[in-house]
Amino acid sequence: MIPSCRLCLVIFAVTLMLLVLWSQIMSDMGSLSGTTYQSIVPRRRPLKGPNAPPVLAYWILGSGGEKKRMLRLLKAIYHPRNQYLLHLDSSAGDSERVELALLTQTEKVLREFGNVNVVGKSYGVNQMGASGLAAVLHAAALLLRISADWDWFIPLTTSDYPLFTQDDILYALSPLPRDLNFVGYTNETTWNKRQNVARIVVDPNLYLKEKTPVFYAAETREKPDAFQIFGGSPWMILSRGLSEHCVNGWDNLPRKLLMYLNNVEFPLESYFQTLLCNTPEFQNTTVNDDLRYIITENTTIGRREEDDDDDVGASIMARPFREDDPWMQEIDKQLLKREAEPGKWCIERGVVNETAGGIIMSNGNNNTSSKEEEFCSVVWGDVDSVEAGSRGVKLEKILTRIIQEKKSVTRNKDICLH
């Protein structure tokens, strides 16, 4: 009888602790009215402005059961300067979203910098349909409300993984104009073979709670003559200015285009391309490169330090990776150097004991399988100073060359004219 009472007391104590944590998260949601689980107010804010490194706003989309994949990607792309929004779609339960929010709260560095948020309300997302585009625009809107200081918006899924450290990426992007939009384009012939905009597609995820496949109507419709349709890659890196224009811009085209593409297959492959090429204010900010590397059967990971990086161009991300893909371990080891310190912002870090959940002081070289490296849990340095390696210097040269080539073409006639 007594042991049973003790067990009840333990269960009661654990339940009470979880309720306190839940209450803390709910109180942190604040101004976003239940849309996100928000981190605590950061005590350290990075320096902003043209003379400081840029600030990147990452959105990571995942499905049910992908909490672990999402956290691994977050660690691989984390830097205190950036903003992060984690989003599990409707295939994940509320308990998984709460658990993800709690896990981000347990990381000391995330509490300190307050730059990671978890979407609290979710819905079905199918990247073949309009719900995929709606999710990207929703993420941009949330990030604009969370922070007023970021420079570029980078949508990701749990199938993505970085090919460069954040210090390398921030260093390479620092000298570039911050109104640039990195969007891949496809020529008209290839696009017309790939897509049929006259075909009507219905995405039930716009009105059903459960994640549902798209279906095709028998009817067709005329092609638009009020604007020209352009297409290309569904992945992009968008400037803050374009993101604001899409969410609350003065022109009606973003909304008209959204309504029209509501019934088009793969609208993410045409919305931003079409908007950029039909909007004079943004047309000349377009760079015909999505900075992504698509993995094929012939892809190899890793290269000697003296090798040229032109084989992947300026790709800062690669996809698609499977869960626990061994290639990600090779990237961690050979390209990201995850065993080393992540940058000047982290002077010393510890490791997390996965069983106990506590932080253990270490030089980062502990190989015990029950321990996992923290972001940087011990001592923090200068978050406004980025330290690029040789690959970051190469990336900066490649991006600069791409921008110079763009400037040599008047008003992007190679992109925005059929």
N, C-alpha and C positions, 0 to 999 in steps of 0.2 A: 504493500500500500504506500509506504514512504517513498520507495524509488519511483513509483508512478507519479507521486506529487512533485518530486524533483524534476521529472521529465516534463510535467506540465509547466512548472516554473521556467524551465529552460526555453520551452516553446513560446511561452508568453513573452519572455525577455527578447528573444530573437524577433518575434512579431512586432513588438514595440519598437525595436531598433529600426526595422524596415519601414514602419509607419513614420518614424521621425525622418528617415532619409527621403521617403516619398513626399512628406510634407515640405522638406527643404527644396526638393526639385520643383514641386508645384508652385512654391512661393517665388522661385527664381524665374518662372515663366513670364511673370510681370507683364510688360507692355505688349508682348506678342499674343496675348489673349488665348493661350492654350495651343498655339500653333507649334511651338517648339519647347523642348526642355532646355532651358538656358543655363550656361555655366555661371558661376558667381562673378560679380563685377571684378574685372582684372585690376590688380594693383600695379602692374607694369604695362605701360603702353609704348609701343615702338615709335620711333621718330618717323614722321611722314613728310612728304614733299619731294620736289624734283631732284634735290641733292641727296636724298636717301634712297636705299634700295626699294623696289616696288613692293606692294602688298598683293598677294594672290588670294582669291576667294575660291576655295575648292568645295564642290558638291559631290558627295559619294552616294550613289544609289545602289541599294542591295535588296535582296529578297529574303524570305523566311529561311532561317538556318544559316545566314551568312554573316552573323555578328562577328565571328572570329576573322573572316576574310576582310571585313570592313576595318577592324581594328589594326590588322596587319598592314593594310594599305595606308591607313592614317599614320602609323608610325613611320612608314617609309617616306612619306611626303611632309612630315611635320616640321614646322618652324614657327617660333613664337611670333614672327611678324605677320603670319598669314591668318585668314579666317577659314573655318571648316564647318560644313553643315552635313550631317549624317542622316540618311533617309532610308528607312526600311519600308518597302511597299506593303500592300494589303495582304500579301501572302505570309507576312510575319504577324504574330499576335501582339496585343498590347503589352503582354508580359515581357516579350523579347525587346520591345522598344524601351520599356522601363529599365530592363537589365542593362541594355546598351548605355543608357543615360547614367546609370549608377556606376558602370565601369569607367566611363570618362571622368566621373567625379572622384574616383579613387586615385587617379593619376595626379600627383602633386603639381607637376609642371602645368597641367591643363587647368587646375584650380587657380594657379598663380597668374597665368596669362589670360584665362577666361576667353579663349578663342575657338572653342569647340562646342557646337550646339547639335542637338538631336531633334529631328522633326517628331513631334508628339502625335499628330494626327496623320493618318496615311490613307491611301487609296490605291486602286489598281493602276498599274503602269505597264503599258505595252509599247515598246519602242517602234513597233510597226505602225502604230496608229497615232491619233491625235493626243491621246493621254500621255504619250512619251514627250511630245512637245510641250504640253501643258505643265508637266512636271518640271522641265528645265526652266520655263518661265516663272513658275512658282518658286523654285529655288533661287533664281536671280532676285525676285521680289523680296524674299526673306532675307537674303544676304545684304541687300540694299538697306533694309530696315534695321538689321543687326548692327551694321557698321557703315560709316560714311567715308571711309578712308581707303578702301581697296582699289586696285588699278585694273586687274583682269579677273574674269570669271572663267573657271575651268571645270566643266562637268565631267565626272568620271563615273564608272561603275566598278563593282568589285572584281571585274575581269581585267582592269587596268593595273599597270605597275610602272613605276618611274625607271628611266634609264640614266638619270643624273641625280645627284644630291640636290637638296633645296638650295644650298649655298651656290652651287654651280648654276642652277636655273636663275636664281635672283641676280647673280652677278651678270649673267649673259643678257638678261632682260633690262638691266639698269640703264644702259645708254640709249635704249630705243624709245621713240615717241610713244606715249602711253595711250594714244587714241587708236592704235593699230588693232585690227581684228584679224586673227589667224583662222581662215576658213578655206577649206579645200574645195575646188571647183572641178566639175566634169564637163567636157565639151558637149555641144548640143547633140551630136549624133549618138554618143554613148548614153547620154541622159535619156533621150527619147526611146532607146532600146530598153533601158532599165526601168523607166517609169511610163505610165500612161495616166496623165492627170485628168483625162476625161472619164476614167473609170471611177465609180462611186464606191467608197469604202466606209464602213460603219465600225466605230470602235466602242464596244459596249462598256469599256472601263470608264467612260465619261459619265455613265449613269448607273452602273452596277457596283456594288461593294466588292465583290470577289473579282480577282484577276481573270480576265476572259479573253479568248482569241478574237481577232477582228473577223468580220465577214464581208462579203462582196455582194453588192446589189447588181441586178441584171441590167438596170438602166445606166446610161452614160449621160454626159452633159458636154456643152460646148467649152472649148478652151477659152480662157479669159483674154480680153483685149485691152483691159484697163491697166494691166501691168504684164511684164514679161516674167515667165517662170524660169528660174535658174536652179541648178542642182549640183550636188557633190557629196562631200563627206558628212556623216551625221555627227562628227566630233569637231569641236571648235574651241578656240580661246577668244573670248569676247571682251572688248573694252568696257569700262564702267559706263562710258557715255552711251554706247549702243545698248547696253543692258537697261539703262534708265529710259532710253527711247522706246524699247520694246514694252516696258512695264507701264510707264506713265508719260509717253511722249506726246508732243503737241500735234503730230500728224496722225491721220486716221489710218494710214496704210498698215501699220502693225496689227491693228484690230481687224481690218478688212481681210488681210492676208490670213490671219489666224482663223477667221470664220470660213474662208474658202478651203484652207488646208485641213479643216475638220473632217473632210470626206475624201482625203487623198492618202494613199499608201505611203508609208515612210515620210511623213511631213518634215521630220528632222533633217532630211536630206535636201530640203529645198527652202525652208522658211527663212533662215538667216541669209543664204545666198541671194534669194529673191529680194529680201528687204534691203540688203546692202546695195544691190545693183539698181534698184528702183528709187533710191533715196540719195539725191545729190550731196547732201551734207555728210554722208558716210561713204559714198562710193569710192573715194580715193584713199580711204583708210584700210582697204582690204589687202591682205597678203595671202596669196594663193598657196597656202600650206597650213594644214591643221596641226602640225608638229606631233603627229602620231606615227608610230611604226606598227604596221599590221603584220602579225606573225603568220608565216606560212610553213609548209613542210620543210622547206630548205633553210629556214632561219637557224642561225647559230648564235649563241650568247657568249660574250666575252671576246676580248682581243688583246693583243700586246699593247703596251703603253705607246710604243712608237707608231702603231698603225693609225691610218687616217680614219676619221669618223664619218667620212662622206658617204659611207654605205648606208647609214641610217639618216643622213642629212641632219636636219635640226630637230629630229624627233626627241621630245623630252619624255614621252610616254609610249609604252608598247601594250598591245592587246591582240587577241584575248588569251588570258591565262586561265587554266583550270585551278580548282581549289588545291592548295598544297602542291602546286606545280613545281617540280625540281628546278626548273629554269629560274624561278624567283630566288631560290637559294644561291644559284650561280650569280645572279644579278646583285644580290646582297653582298656577296663575297668579292666579286671582281669589279663591279661598276660603282656600287654605292659605298663599299668599304664600311659596312655596318659595324664591324668590330672596332673601328676607330671612333673618336669623338665626332659628333655630328656637325660641329662648327664652333666658331668663337663664342656663340651664345651659351654653349655648354662647356664649362671648365672641368667638371667632374661628374660622373654619373654612377648610379648603382644598379642593382638588379632586383627583380621582384621574385620572391619565393611564391610560386603558383599555389602551393598547398596552404601556406599560412597567410598569404596575402600581404606580408610585411616587406619593407624595403631593407635590403642587406647591403652594407657598404662594400664596394668592390672596385677594382680597377677596370672592370669590363672584360677581363680575360677568363672569368670563371666558366668552365665548360660543363658544369653540372646540368644534367638534362632537366632537373626540376626547377631551374631558374630561367627567367626570361629578361632580357635587357629592357630597362626603362628608357623613356625618352631622354630625360636628364633630371634625375631626382635629387641631386645633392647640391651642386653649386652652379649658379648661372652667371654668365658673363655679359658681353655686349651684344644685344639683339640687333643693333643697328649696323653691325659690321659683318659683312659676308666674306668668306675666305674660299675662293675658288681654287680647284685643282687644275691640272693641265687639261682635263677634259672640259671643264667649265670655260677655260680660255678659248679652246677650239670651238665650243658651242657659240660663244660670243662672236667669234670671227665669221662663222657660218651664217648666223642671224643677221649680222651687219651686211654681209654680202647679199643676202636675200632682199634686205630692205633697199640697198643701193640699186639692185636690179629692178625692184618695183618702181623706184623713182624715175628710172629711165623710160618708163612706159607712161604716156600721157593718159591720165584718167582711167587707167586699168583697162584699156581697150581690148587687151588680150583676154580679159575675164568677163567684162560686163557687156560685150557686144556679141550677138549671135553671128 
